[in-house]
């Protein structure tokens, strides 16, 4: 199974937390994700699929399911200065774990 990753550029350099519609589905971006992209614009996040909320009350019509995602673990480009990482407000352990719950 391929792992889907996304960059800030691919999501249009969003600047506000929120839920955004993209070609792959809905993406929820939280303030911590934006803080990482602000400091490391080339960081690449893993897309984590979440369960989709009901799109409407029960009806007789078929409703297309749209996939829901949030940003998970991220990687920094090769050559990112360790001093930049150390100055980031999150601890180094979070650089290899999820940026948001």
Secondary structure, DSSP 8 states (H G I E B T S, - for coil): ----EEETTTTT---S-EEEEETTEEEEE-HHHHHHHHH-TT-EEEEEEE----SSSS-SS------EEEEEEEE--TT--HHHHHTSSS-GGGGGSBS--
